[in-house]
Amino acid sequence: MDWTAIKVITSSEAVEAVSYILTDEGAQGVQIEDAADFKNLHKGEYGDRGEFIDPASVPHRHSGAAVTGYFPQNIFVPELLPTIHQRVAKLSDYNLDPGKNDVSAEAVDNQKWATVWQKYYHPLRVTDQLTIVPQWEEYHPESQNEKLIYLDPGMAFGTGTHPTTRLMLEALEKVITGDEYVIDVGTGSGVLSIAAKQLGAGKIEAYDIDEVAVNSAKKNLALNPVAKDVKVGINSLLDGIHTQADIIVANILAEIIVPLVPQAYANLRPGGKFLVSGIIDDKASLIRQKLSEQGFVIDEEQQMKDWHGIIAHKPIEVK
Ligand SMILES: C[S@@+](CC[C@H](N)C(=O)[O-])C[C@H]1O[C@@H](n2cnc3c(N)ncnc32)[C@H](O)[C@@H]1O
């Protein structure tokens, strides 16, 4: 099958939202070229996580970002382009800068689609213990404590390389000690659930509002035998869920985290941890405020590029 690539020129801060819009409109995969990610490339051959980067292989951007969605060829481009343009323009209602919002389409053949991923996506050590491995690569751990997450990145957000995902992978590495009951809200590719399992979590439930993401997560979970018992389903946030989890993890836009805060509080046992990212710089204070108002105690906040990740807990003594 051939594909239509729809490219949106936008701002770094809107990358995640634009990826979401493209996926929501039917993109089967999203590729991100973000100037913010390539800022430090000239410093040497290694990225800030020690991974090898060949600058010649990176689509270098000097400012802003390009987000390309790959759509099946039967889409009606003349209708889709203005729809995407309008949805990206509306991001300003959420205080996100849509950037140039230049939307263009190009036909690509199947082979190019495959090579797009394979060119830019290689095994990447994302935290002390976790390495993301594209499904098609053969890879042998370099040390005994290295744990592998196999992914086919063609389907949903969550290749493991985006700062928001990395913040949550690091947070999971810090808080999981073994056998925790984890809920992964907005699972996307399923990357955080697979990581949680690799780190020793017990029962995991993963939810996403988007059917493409749920199917992608199922496929990726199946690539990782350790995660075969993770339950995945379609659900908006924690609507209709009443449980007592040890850890709730969510990498979603700040605007969507706001209604999740009370739901997470209700669904965590006292002492349980709430890990959140997807929070762009100027939304961090809003999320800190919502967490505190709800009764959460903020244990830690990390920043990677323009993104914040927060680890909070529900106090054992509830006032
Ligand atoms: C930024 S991606 C995160 C994917 C993955 N968890 C990661 O960390 O890389 C956000 C995901 O949240 C999902 N999402 C957005 N709104 C949601 C909602 N109201 N309820 C559940 N999932 C939602 C999107 O479909 C998308 O897959």
The ligand as an ORCA input file, in Angstrom:
! r2SCAN-3c Opt
* xyz 0 1
  C       1.776     11.941     24.437
  S       0.999     10.446     24.108
  C       1.809      9.411     25.317
  C       2.087      8.021     24.835
  C       2.956      7.200     25.765
  N       2.267      6.959     27.036
  C       4.296      7.865     26.014
  O       4.545      8.274     27.163
  O       5.090      7.988     25.093
  C      -0.597     10.758     24.806
  C      -1.600      9.655     24.576
  O      -2.750     10.004     25.329
  C      -3.896      9.659     24.597
  N      -5.015     10.478     25.101
  C      -5.322     11.764     24.812
  N      -6.413     12.149     25.482
  C      -6.803     11.089     26.242
  C      -7.874     10.857     27.154
  N      -8.765     11.802     27.433
  N      -7.961      9.638     27.730
  C      -7.070      8.656     27.457
  N      -6.048      8.822     26.594
  C      -5.911     10.023     25.991
  C      -3.517      9.910     23.157
  O      -4.333      9.151     22.287
  C      -2.052      9.472     23.141
  O      -1.918      8.124     22.759
*
